[in-house]
Amino acid sequence: MMSNAGCWKPQLAALAIATSLLSGCATAISEPPIATVCPPVVEYSHEFQARAAEELRMLPDGSAVAEMLIDYAVMRDQARACR
């Protein structure tokens, strides 16, 4: 009696090729998109900014508060760019 196992090999190969080709055509995103939330940038009046600048000038050289304000300015720029 002859085995018919050899007859299935071309069909299985064709099925595997077709499956891989069709999976490349998928347009659905497999993961949900990540929501981007930009923090609000608080607007300060010119008078308030002038007062803050004067207070900053009164701080001693090398003040930790002055260094933190530099970091805060960078974060504000990043938040503006996020919009």
N, C-alpha and C positions, 0 to 999 in steps of 0.2 A: 504494500500500500504506500502511495506517495504522500508526503507531507505538503500541506498547502501554506505553511508558515512563510515561505518565501514570497508569496503573493501579497502579503500585507505590508512588507517593508517599503515599497514605493509609495503606497497610500499613506503610511505613517509619516514618511519623510515629507510628502506634499502637505500634509496637515500641519506639521511642525513649521514648515516654511511659511505657509499661509497665515498661521497664528502670529508668527513673529512680524511679518509684514503688516498685518492689520493692527497690531498693538502700537506700531509706530505712527499710525494715523489718529490715535486717540487725541481729542482736543480738551477733554475735561482735566481740571487740575486735581491732583490726588490729595493735596493738602489745602485747607482753607487759607486764604491770604491773611497775613498779619496786619492788623489794623494799626495805622500810625496815628498817634495822638500827639499833637504839638502843644506844649505848655503855653499858657498865655504869657504875653510880655506886658508887664505893668508899665504904663506910661506915667512919667513923673513931670510935674510942672517945672518950668525954668527956675522959678524961685526955690523950689525944693532941691533941684540939682545944684544950684549955687550954694545953698546952705550945706549940703552934703560935701561939696568940694572944699568949702572953708573948714569944716570939721575934719576932713581928711588931711588938710594941710597942717592942722594942729597936732596930728599924731606924730609920735617919735619915728625917726628913720628906722626901717626894718620892722615896722609894726605888723603883727599877724593879721590885724583887721585889714590893713592896706593890701596885703597879699591875697586875702580872701576876696576882696572887692575886685581884684584883677581876674580871679577865677569866675566870679559872678558875671563880669562883663563878657567873658568868653561864652558862658552859658546863655546869656541874653542874645548874643549874636547867633548862636546855634538855634535857639528857639525862633528867632526871626527868619532864619534860612529854612527852617522846617515848614513854615507857612508856605 
